[in-house]
Amino acid sequence: ALSERRAGRAALVILLLLAGRWRAELRLPTWLLGLMFGVIAAAVLGVFSRTALMVVLIAIAARLGAFAQREWLRLGLPFLLLVCVAFGMQIFFDVESDRALKTFVGKLARTLHELTVSDYAGLRDINLSFRGHEMARALSEFNNSSLPQMLLGRGFGATVDLGVFLPIEVNEAGGRVSARYITLLHNGYMFLLTKTGIVGLVAFLYALGFLYFVQRHRAAEPLADAGARMARLLQAAVVTLATTTYVVGGVFNKQDMFAFMLLTGYLLAHLSHQDG
């Protein structure tokens, strides 16, 4: 069920970007695609996932041309408003309360708090802000590395010391096993920095930048153009991968983001073939 839900996010992005052109682009009856859209949207958003909400917002922004040329200026005010709301929730919402831990609104309010980079001391703080603690420990190990290790990393078998044993690894029976040294990180950028160093991280950022800009000129064309729709869909997929790499592993999370990686490869090949 989890794999279907995760693939549903990519399907929802495709349907959002191709809205109004479903029959022409997907060669299926509009009523059927409309029904699929409703079911997928309900399934994706019904799990109250912050990642799913972020993916949907990125798809809407791409649909509006926010990533094409200078059109992002049109959404500058809404984006600034979202940032202000996020910080406002931190101020006016008790992120340590039971409500913040049990409700979706509380999860939204805790988002920035959970991502705050800090080497937490108490087990409760570590569990509640695990991503921030994980990043802090990874950066600490990077800062204590030799110059060659900073540049080229410590290898793909390198681990990050959490400083305490936590039940985070899943065994073959589906149960959790306590571990202190971990090889996979929620933050894919920290994952790269630890294992491949600055060189690997820069190469990865270059690859993301290439995928983002390679068809940007076509994304700026009127949405009635088929190439523009595909280019905006490519940008939506790349921005989704870049963003989720910070919080859920992104391209290094084969379960959650495989559908988006597959979509990115297909769109790049499709648009490159059209240019050729």
N, C-alpha and C positions, 0 to 999 in steps of 0.2 A: 504494500500500500504506500510505503514511503517513496519508493522509486517512481510510482505513478504520480504522486503529488509533486515531486520535484520536477518531473518532465512536464507536468501541467503548467509550471511557471513559464517555461519556454513557449509552450503552446499558447498561453495567454498573451505573451508578448507579441507573437506572430499575428494573432487575431486582432490585437489592438493596432498594430502598425498597418495592417492591411484592411482595416475597417472601411467599408464602402466599396471594396474591390474583392470581396470574398469569392464571388462566383467566378470572376475573370481570372483571379490569381490561383485559387485553390481548387477550382473545377468541381465544386460541390454545391448543392442547393443552399441558397441563403438561409432558409428556415432551419436547415439542419445545422449549419455553422452557428447560427444564432443560438440554437438550443445548446450546442457544444460550448459556446462562449459562456452562457449562463451557468452551466453545470461546472465548468472549469473554474470560473471566477468564484463561485460559491465554495468550491472545494479548496482553492488556494487561500482565499481570504478568511474562510471559516476556521482555519487552524490558528488564527491570530498570531501569525508569524511576522516579526519585524522585517526579516529578510524578504519575505514575499511582498510586503507593503512597499519596501524600497524598490524592488524589481518592477512593480506596477507603476510607480511614480517615474522611474527612469524610462519606461516604455512610453508613457504619456508625454514626457518631455521630448523624447525622440520623435514621436508622432507630430508634435507641434514645431519641429525643426529647431529645437533648442541647441543642438550640437552642430548645426550646419552654419558655417561661416560665422557671421556676427549675430545671428538670430538669437543666440543665448542671452543677449541683452534684454530681450523681451520678457524673459522669465527671471531676470535678475531680482526684481522686487518680490515675486512669490518665493524665490529661494531664500532671500534675506529674511522674509517673514517666517519661513520654516525654521531657520536658524534661531531667530528670536524666540519663537515658541518653544524650541528645544531647551534653550537656556532658561526661559521663564519657568518651564516645568521643573527644572532643577531647583529653582528658588522657592516656588510656591507649593511643591509637592514633596511630602516626606518620603524620600526614596528608601528609607530604612524601615518603613512601616510594613505591616502584614499586607495591606492593600497593594502596595507597590510590588510585592513579591508574588501576589496571587492574581492580579488583574492585568488585562492587556494594556490599559492606560498606564498602570504602574510600570509595566515593562518598558513602555515607550519613555516614560519619565526617567527610568534608570539607565537608559541607553548610554548616554555620555558618561555617567558615573561608572558604568561597567567597563568602559573603554579607557578610563583614566589610568595612565601608566604609573604604577606604584608598586613597590616591593612590600606587599601587605604582610603584617606579622601574625595576626590572628586567623585561625582556620575559618571562622565565619566570614571575615572580610575577603579571604582568598576565594572561598566558594561563591560568594555573591558577586565578586568582581574578578573572576578567574582570568578573563582575557587580558585585563590590565596588568594583573600579576604576572601572567605568562610573558607578556611583552617586556615587562621590566626585567625579568630574569634573563630573557634572551639578549636584551641590550647590555645587561651587566656582563654576560659571558663574552659578548662581542668586544666590549671595552677592555676586557682583561686578556684578549687574544694578542698574539704576536702580529707584527705588521704583515707578514705573508698570509696569515690566517684571516686578517681583516680584509685583505684584497681578494683572496681566492677561497676563503671559507675553510671549514674544518672537515669537509667531506660529507657525503650523503648519509653516513652512519652516525654523524654527530648528534649528541643529545643536549637537552637543556635541563639544568638542575632546578626543579621547582622549590627546593629547600625544605620540602615536607612531603610525606607520602599522602597521596590522594587517590580515591577510587575512581579512576578515569579510564582505564584500559578495559576493553571488553574481551572476554575469553571466548573459546569456541562454543561454550554452552549458553552464551548470551549474558553471563553474569559479569560484574565489574571486579577488576583486580586493582589493588592499590599499586601505584607507581610513583617514583620520585623523579626519575630521568625519562624524559619523553622525546620522541623523534619527530612527531607531527605537531604542528602548532595551528591554532585558529587563525593567526595572522600569517598569511602566506608570504608577506614581504619579510617578516622576521625569520620565517622558515628559510627563505633564500639567503638572507644575510648570514644566518648561522652556518649554512651548509656550503654556499658558493661565494660568500663574501660580497664585497662591493661590486666586483666585476660581474658576478652573476645577477645581482639585483639591477644594475644598470642595463645589462643586456635584456632582462625581462621587461623593464620599463620602456626600453627602446622598441621592443616587439609590440607592446600594447599601444605605444604611440603610433607606430607604423600602421597597425590595423585600424586605429581610430581615424587617421588622416588620409589613408590611401584612397578612399572614395568620398572624401568630404565635399569635394566640388560637385559631385552628383547629388549628394544629400541636400545641397542648397537649391536645387532645381525645384520647380513646382511639383507638388505631391501627385499630380495627375500622371507624371512620368513614372513608368514602371521602375526604371533604374534608380530614381530618387527614393522610392519606397524601399527598395532593397538596400540602398545605401544607408538609409535611416535605421533600418532594421539591424544592419551590421553595427552601426554605432551604438544602438541600444544594447546589443549583445556584448560588445567590448566594454562599454561603461559598466554594465552589470558585472562582468568578470573582474574588472579593475576594482570595483567597490566591494564586492563580496570577498575578494582576496584578502581584504583587510580584516574581515570579521568572521568568515566561516571557511577560510582556506582557498576559496575561489577556484582557480584552475588546478590547484593541488587537492581539491576535494572532488574526487572522481564520482562520488555518489550524488552529491547535490548539484554539481555544475556541469556534468558531462553533456547534458542536452544543449547547454549554451556553447560549449566548446565545439560540438558537432555542428551547431547552427552557424557559428562563426566561420568554420572551415568551408561549409557549403556556400555561404554568401560570398566569401572572398573568391572562391573558384568561379562562381556564377558571374559575378561582376567583372572579374578579370577576363573571362571568356567573352563577355559582351564588348569589353574594350578592345580585345584582340580582333 
